[in-house]
Amino acid sequence: MFAPLSIPAFRRVWAGQVMNLTGDAAYGVSVALLLLPREDAPRALGTVLGMSALGGIVSILVGGALADRHRRARIIIVSDLLRAAAVAGVLLAGPFAPLWLLGALSGLLGVGTGLYRPAYMAILPSLVPPDRLPGANALRSITNRLTTLLGAAAGGALSVATSPQWALGVNVVTFTVSILTLVGVSEAVGEAPEGRPRLAAEIADGLRYVSSRTWMAAVMIQGTVQMALVAAPVALILPVLTGREGAWYGWIVAAEAAGAFLGASLAATIRSRSRGWIAMLALLAQAHQTVALMLAAPPSIILAASALTGAGLAVFAVLWTTALQTGVPASYLGRVFSVDGLATAGLSPVGYVVAGWLLADLGTATLAGFAGIALVISIVAVLPIPGLRRFGEIDDRRPQRRTGCDHLR
């Protein structure tokens, strides 16, 4: 697993993204704590998270197409610059800034994130030889879990010990470090084919590729529902219930990351051909979290439930990502990941904004109960779909429908 670190280009990118992802995790906790003193804290947090998700939706398909065209390191640098500017803007604006300003800055942050995700997912094959790619992916996955754990805990602890503004300042520094590690990185880039279609045509081709595979599209749609109706309410309820309990909120977020680390380790050992069913059923682990929030359980119980949630989400993520990486042609990979990201975040802005309003009007118990019901229904509904049980292994034995730009490849 650690062999790819002997490759200078990979080592530089990996080190920069350790800092980058740690700062991201700290931001998620610190911006929630920053807004808590506001009288309209639930609505403000919903607006900030919703606009960030909207910015990602606007840019992610373009980011995926650009990741299939240009050097991924340069795209990540641009995304880091945009996100650093956005976080610095939130820091300067302060917790009581007008909602429209916080929303605009969060939208800019989301645009940077939309460019970042497909580029980061697609850069590894250009940095390491094929025989070391599994190790690089494993190291990336484990690093993601550890940085989320450490960043969330550090963001919460730093915000409580000093102020959320200090934690936001650290996030700006992490973006700067990431940029410095990416400058001059040598990555292998294939030559663009002659007669390459326009960017819009390539984006449409990626959408057709996904829609022609029912099982793939169904999983992405389920992700849309879960993010909007489950993850968004939970993201708002957690800081409202635990944000004033000292550093508990940061530790709860860190516990979810710790659970994700264990879940990812478990998923790496799964060899069942029913990996699709296993992945989808693992998502039911979040039901523990919604029940704990509905009952307003003590922070320690919410922490344990969040750890189980992290484990289930990680099992799904590892099995799902592996299915895409091994089953999707390299020429489509950036766009498929961007479509996946778009589907996951598709209704998130609406989910965050609506959840913020409903939380203020209905309370945490009712909203958490609705989230738990939506979780179960969305998972059960997709289980019977052909091809989902094995994440496309059935489809792989059938002729695949041609997509619009196949004649150009």
C-alpha positions as CSV (number, residue, x, y, z in Angstrom):
1,M,0.0,0.0,0.0
2,F,2.8,2.4,0.8
3,A,4.9,1.6,-2.3
4,P,3.4,4.5,-4.4
5,L,5.0,6.9,-1.9
6,S,8.4,6.1,-3.6
7,I,7.2,7.9,-6.7
8,P,8.0,11.6,-6.3
9,A,5.0,13.0,-8.2
10,F,2.5,10.9,-6.2
11,R,4.3,11.7,-2.9
12,R,4.0,15.4,-3.6
13,V,0.3,15.3,-4.6
14,W,-0.5,13.0,-1.7
15,A,1.2,15.2,0.9
16,G,-0.6,18.3,-0.5
17,Q,-4.0,16.6,-0.4
18,V,-3.4,15.4,3.2
19,M,-3.3,19.1,4.1
20,N,-6.1,20.0,1.8
21,L,-8.5,17.4,3.1
22,T,-7.6,18.1,6.7
23,G,-8.5,21.7,6.2
24,D,-11.8,20.8,4.5
25,A,-12.8,18.7,7.5
26,A,-11.9,21.5,9.9
27,Y,-14.0,23.9,7.8
28,G,-17.1,21.8,8.0
29,V,-17.0,21.9,11.8
30,S,-15.8,25.5,12.3
31,V,-18.3,27.2,9.9
32,A,-21.1,25.5,11.8
33,L,-19.8,26.7,15.1
34,L,-19.2,30.2,13.6
35,L,-22.8,30.6,12.8
36,L,-24.3,29.2,16.0
37,P,-24.5,32.6,17.8
38,R,-26.9,33.9,15.1
39,E,-30.6,34.0,16.0
40,D,-31.3,32.4,12.6
41,A,-28.5,29.8,13.0
42,P,-30.5,26.9,11.4
43,R,-31.5,28.9,8.4
44,A,-28.1,30.5,8.1
45,L,-26.3,27.1,8.2
46,G,-28.8,25.7,5.7
47,T,-28.2,28.6,3.3
48,V,-24.4,28.2,3.6
49,L,-24.4,24.5,3.0
50,G,-27.1,24.7,0.3
51,M,-25.2,27.3,-1.7
52,S,-22.0,25.4,-1.4
53,A,-23.8,22.3,-2.8
54,L,-25.3,24.4,-5.5
55,G,-21.9,25.7,-6.6
56,G,-20.7,22.2,-6.8
57,I,-23.7,21.2,-9.0
58,V,-23.1,24.1,-11.4
59,S,-19.4,23.2,-11.9
60,I,-19.0,19.4,-11.4
61,L,-20.0,18.3,-15.0
62,V,-17.6,20.9,-16.5
63,G,-15.0,19.7,-14.0
64,G,-15.3,16.1,-15.1
65,A,-15.0,17.0,-18.7
66,L,-12.0,19.2,-18.0
67,A,-10.4,16.3,-16.0
68,D,-10.7,14.2,-19.2
69,R,-9.0,16.9,-21.3
70,H,-6.4,18.7,-19.2
71,R,-3.7,18.2,-16.5
72,R,-5.6,17.3,-13.3
73,A,-2.9,19.0,-11.1
74,R,-3.7,22.4,-12.8
75,I,-7.4,21.9,-12.3
76,I,-6.8,21.2,-8.6
77,I,-4.7,24.3,-8.3
78,V,-7.5,26.5,-9.7
79,S,-10.0,24.8,-7.4
80,D,-7.7,25.5,-4.4
81,L,-7.4,29.2,-5.4
82,L,-11.2,29.5,-5.6
83,R,-11.8,27.8,-2.3
84,A,-9.1,29.7,-0.5
85,A,-10.7,33.0,-1.6
86,A,-14.1,31.8,-0.5
87,V,-13.0,30.7,3.0
88,A,-11.0,34.0,3.4
89,G,-14.2,35.9,2.5
90,V,-16.2,34.1,5.1
91,L,-13.5,34.8,7.6
92,L,-13.5,38.5,6.9
93,A,-17.3,38.8,6.6
94,G,-17.8,37.3,10.1
95,P,-20.7,35.3,11.7
96,F,-23.3,38.1,11.4
97,A,-22.7,39.0,7.8
98,P,-25.8,39.2,5.5
99,L,-27.1,35.8,4.4
100,W,-26.7,36.8,0.7
101,L,-23.0,37.4,1.2
102,L,-22.4,34.2,3.1
103,G,-24.4,32.4,0.4
104,A,-22.4,33.9,-2.4
105,L,-19.1,33.0,-0.8
106,S,-20.3,29.5,-0.1
107,G,-21.4,29.2,-3.8
108,L,-17.8,30.1,-4.8
109,L,-16.5,27.5,-2.4
110,G,-18.8,24.9,-4.1
111,V,-17.6,25.8,-7.6
112,G,-14.1,25.1,-6.5
113,T,-15.2,21.8,-4.9
114,G,-17.0,20.8,-8.1
115,L,-13.8,21.3,-10.1
116,Y,-11.7,19.5,-7.5
117,R,-13.5,16.2,-7.0
118,P,-13.4,14.6,-10.5
119,A,-9.8,15.9,-11.0
120,Y,-8.6,14.4,-7.7
121,M,-10.4,11.1,-8.4
122,A,-8.9,10.8,-11.9
123,I,-5.3,12.0,-11.2
124,L,-4.0,8.8,-9.7
125,P,-3.7,6.8,-12.9
126,S,-1.5,9.6,-14.4
127,L,0.9,9.5,-11.4
128,V,1.5,5.8,-10.8
129,P,2.0,2.7,-13.1
130,P,-1.0,0.3,-13.3
131,D,0.6,-2.3,-11.0
132,R,0.7,0.3,-8.2
133,L,-2.7,1.8,-8.7
134,P,-4.5,-0.5,-6.2
135,G,-2.1,0.5,-3.5
136,A,-2.4,4.2,-4.4
137,N,-6.2,3.9,-4.2
138,A,-6.1,2.2,-0.8
139,L,-3.7,4.8,0.5
140,R,-6.0,7.6,-0.8
141,S,-9.0,6.0,0.9
142,I,-7.4,5.5,4.2
143,T,-5.9,9.0,4.1
144,N,-9.3,10.5,3.4
145,R,-10.7,8.8,6.5
146,L,-7.8,9.9,8.8
147,T,-7.8,13.5,7.6
148,T,-11.5,13.7,8.1
149,L,-11.1,12.4,11.6
150,L,-8.2,14.6,12.5
151,G,-9.5,17.7,10.8
152,A,-12.9,17.5,12.3
153,A,-11.5,17.0,15.8
154,A,-8.9,19.7,15.4
155,G,-11.5,22.1,13.9
156,G,-13.9,21.6,16.9
157,A,-11.1,21.8,19.5
158,L,-9.5,24.9,17.9
159,S,-12.9,26.6,17.6
160,V,-13.7,26.0,21.3
161,A,-10.2,26.8,22.6
162,T,-9.8,30.0,20.5
163,S,-12.6,30.8,18.0
164,P,-14.0,29.4,14.8
165,Q,-12.2,32.2,12.9
166,W,-8.9,30.7,13.8
167,A,-9.9,27.4,12.4
168,L,-11.0,29.1,9.2
169,G,-7.7,30.8,8.9
170,V,-5.9,27.4,9.2
171,N,-8.1,26.2,6.3
172,V,-6.8,29.0,4.1
173,V,-3.2,27.9,4.9
174,T,-4.0,24.3,4.0
175,F,-5.1,25.4,0.5
176,T,-1.9,27.3,0.1
177,V,0.2,24.3,1.0
178,S,-1.7,22.1,-1.5
179,I,-1.1,24.6,-4.3
180,L,2.7,24.7,-3.5
181,T,2.9,20.9,-3.7
182,L,1.1,20.8,-7.0
183,V,3.2,23.4,-8.8
184,G,5.5,21.6,-11.3
185,V,4.1,18.1,-10.8
186,S,4.9,15.9,-13.7
187,E,1.9,13.8,-14.7
188,A,1.3,11.6,-17.8
189,V,-1.3,13.2,-20.0
190,G,-2.6,11.5,-23.1
191,E,-2.8,13.4,-26.4
192,A,-6.2,14.7,-27.3
193,P,-7.7,12.8,-30.3
194,E,-8.2,14.5,-33.6
195,G,-11.7,15.8,-34.2
196,R,-12.5,15.9,-30.4
197,P,-16.1,17.0,-29.8
198,R,-16.9,20.2,-28.0
199,L,-17.0,20.2,-24.2
200,A,-20.8,20.2,-24.1
201,A,-20.9,17.2,-26.4
202,E,-18.5,15.3,-24.1
203,I,-20.6,16.2,-21.1
204,A,-23.7,14.9,-22.8
205,D,-21.9,11.7,-23.9
206,G,-21.0,11.1,-20.2
207,L,-24.6,11.5,-19.2
208,R,-25.7,9.0,-21.9
209,Y,-23.1,6.5,-20.7
210,V,-24.6,6.5,-17.2
211,S,-28.2,6.5,-18.3
212,S,-27.7,3.5,-20.5
213,R,-26.8,1.4,-17.4
214,T,-29.9,1.2,-15.3
215,W,-28.2,-0.2,-12.2
216,M,-25.6,2.6,-12.2
217,A,-28.2,5.4,-12.7
218,A,-30.4,3.9,-9.9
219,V,-27.6,3.9,-7.4
220,M,-26.9,7.6,-8.3
221,I,-30.5,8.5,-7.9
222,Q,-30.7,6.8,-4.5
223,G,-27.7,8.9,-3.5
224,T,-29.6,12.0,-4.6
225,V,-32.5,11.1,-2.3
226,Q,-30.2,10.2,0.6
227,M,-28.2,13.4,0.4
228,A,-31.2,15.6,0.2
229,L,-33.6,13.9,2.6
230,V,-31.2,12.3,5.1
231,A,-27.7,13.7,5.0
232,A,-28.9,17.4,4.8
233,P,-31.2,17.2,7.8
234,V,-28.6,15.3,9.8
235,A,-25.9,17.9,9.0
236,L,-28.1,20.6,10.5
237,I,-29.5,18.7,13.5
238,L,-26.1,17.5,14.7
239,P,-24.6,21.0,15.5
240,V,-28.0,22.3,16.9
241,L,-28.2,19.4,19.4
242,T,-24.5,19.1,20.3
243,G,-22.7,22.3,19.2
244,R,-23.1,23.9,22.6
245,E,-21.8,20.8,24.4
246,G,-18.2,21.9,24.4
247,A,-16.2,20.0,21.8
248,W,-18.7,17.2,21.4
249,Y,-19.8,18.2,17.9
250,G,-16.2,18.0,16.7
251,W,-15.7,14.6,18.3
252,I,-19.0,13.3,16.9
253,V,-17.9,14.2,13.4
254,A,-14.5,12.6,14.1
255,A,-16.2,9.5,15.4
256,E,-18.0,9.1,12.1
257,A,-14.7,9.4,10.3
258,A,-13.2,6.8,12.6
259,G,-16.1,4.5,11.8
260,A,-15.5,5.1,8.1
261,F,-11.8,4.1,8.5
262,L,-12.9,0.7,10.0
263,G,-15.6,0.3,7.4
264,A,-13.2,0.9,4.6
265,S,-10.8,-1.7,6.0
266,L,-13.7,-4.2,6.2
267,A,-14.8,-3.4,2.6
268,A,-11.4,-4.1,1.3
269,T,-11.8,-7.8,2.4
270,I,-15.2,-8.3,0.8
271,R,-15.1,-10.8,-2.1
272,S,-18.8,-11.6,-2.4
273,R,-20.3,-11.3,-5.9
274,S,-23.3,-9.7,-4.3
275,R,-21.3,-6.6,-3.6
276,G,-24.1,-4.3,-4.8
277,W,-26.6,-5.6,-2.3
278,I,-23.9,-5.5,0.5
279,A,-23.1,-1.9,-0.4
280,M,-26.7,-0.7,-0.4
281,L,-27.6,-2.5,2.8
282,A,-24.6,-1.0,4.5
283,L,-26.2,2.4,4.0
284,L,-28.9,1.3,6.5
285,A,-26.3,1.9,9.3
286,Q,-27.3,5.6,9.2
287,A,-30.6,4.6,10.7
288,H,-28.9,4.3,14.1
289,Q,-27.9,8.0,13.8
290,T,-31.4,9.2,12.8
291,V,-33.0,7.4,15.7
292,A,-30.4,8.8,18.2
293,L,-31.1,12.3,16.9
294,M,-34.9,11.8,16.9
295,L,-34.7,10.8,20.6
296,A,-32.3,13.6,21.4
297,A,-30.0,11.0,23.0
298,P,-26.9,12.0,25.1
299,P,-23.9,13.1,23.0
300,S,-22.1,9.9,23.8
301,I,-24.9,7.8,22.2
302,I,-25.0,10.1,19.2
303,L,-21.2,9.6,18.9
304,A,-21.5,5.8,18.9
305,A,-24.4,5.9,16.3
306,S,-22.3,8.3,14.1
307,A,-19.4,5.9,14.2
308,L,-21.7,3.1,12.9
309,T,-23.0,5.5,10.3
310,G,-19.4,6.2,9.1
311,A,-18.7,2.5,8.9
312,G,-21.7,1.8,6.7
313,L,-21.1,4.7,4.4
314,A,-17.5,3.7,3.9
315,V,-18.4,0.1,3.0
316,F,-20.7,1.5,0.4
317,A,-18.2,4.0,-0.9
318,V,-15.3,1.5,-1.3
319,L,-17.5,-1.1,-3.1
320,W,-19.1,1.5,-5.3
321,T,-15.9,3.4,-6.3
322,T,-14.2,0.1,-7.0
323,A,-17.0,-1.0,-9.3
324,L,-16.7,2.3,-11.3
325,Q,-12.9,2.2,-11.4
326,T,-12.8,-1.3,-12.7
327,G,-15.8,-1.3,-15.0
328,V,-15.8,2.2,-16.6
329,P,-13.4,2.9,-19.5
330,A,-10.6,5.3,-18.7
331,S,-11.8,7.7,-21.3
332,Y,-15.1,8.1,-19.5
333,L,-13.9,7.9,-15.9
334,G,-13.7,11.6,-15.1
335,R,-17.2,12.3,-16.5
336,V,-18.8,9.3,-14.8
337,F,-17.4,10.5,-11.5
338,S,-18.7,14.0,-12.2
339,V,-22.1,12.6,-13.0
340,D,-22.0,10.6,-9.8
341,G,-21.0,13.7,-7.9
342,L,-23.8,15.7,-9.6
343,A,-26.4,13.0,-8.7
344,T,-25.2,12.9,-5.1
345,A,-25.5,16.7,-4.7
346,G,-28.4,17.2,-7.1
347,L,-31.0,18.1,-4.5
348,S,-28.6,19.0,-1.7
349,P,-29.2,22.7,-2.0
350,V,-32.9,22.3,-1.7
351,G,-32.4,19.7,1.1
352,Y,-30.2,22.0,3.1
353,V,-32.4,25.1,2.7
354,V,-35.7,23.2,3.3
355,A,-34.2,21.3,6.3
356,G,-33.1,24.6,7.8
357,W,-36.6,26.0,7.7
358,L,-38.3,22.7,8.8
359,L,-35.8,22.4,11.7
360,A,-36.9,25.8,13.0
361,D,-40.6,25.0,12.6
362,L,-40.9,21.3,13.4
363,G,-38.0,20.6,15.7
364,T,-35.2,18.0,15.6
365,A,-37.3,14.9,16.5
366,T,-39.8,15.2,13.7
367,L,-37.2,16.1,11.1
368,A,-34.9,13.2,12.2
369,G,-37.8,10.8,12.0
370,F,-38.6,11.8,8.4
371,A,-35.0,11.4,7.5
372,G,-34.9,7.8,8.9
373,I,-38.0,6.8,6.9
374,A,-36.6,8.3,3.7
375,L,-33.4,6.4,4.2
376,V,-35.1,3.0,4.4
377,I,-37.5,3.6,1.5
378,S,-34.8,4.8,-0.8
379,I,-32.6,1.8,-0.2
380,V,-35.3,-0.9,-0.4
381,A,-36.7,0.6,-3.6
382,V,-33.5,0.0,-5.6
383,L,-32.6,-3.5,-4.4
384,P,-34.7,-5.4,-7.1
385,I,-33.2,-3.5,-10.1
386,P,-31.4,-5.9,-12.5
387,G,-27.6,-5.6,-12.4
388,L,-27.6,-3.9,-9.0
389,R,-26.9,-7.1,-7.0
390,R,-23.4,-7.4,-8.6
391,F,-22.9,-3.8,-9.4
392,G,-23.0,-4.3,-13.2
393,E,-21.4,-7.7,-13.6
394,I,-24.5,-8.9,-15.4
395,D,-24.4,-5.9,-17.7
396,D,-20.7,-6.5,-18.4
397,R,-21.6,-9.8,-20.2
398,R,-24.1,-8.0,-22.5
399,P,-23.4,-5.8,-25.5
400,Q,-23.2,-2.2,-24.4
401,R,-25.2,0.5,-26.2
402,R,-23.0,2.9,-28.1
403,T,-22.9,6.5,-26.9
404,G,-23.0,9.6,-29.0
405,C,-19.2,10.2,-29.3
406,D,-18.0,6.6,-29.6
407,H,-17.1,7.1,-33.3
408,L,-14.6,9.8,-32.2
409,R,-12.7,7.5,-29.8
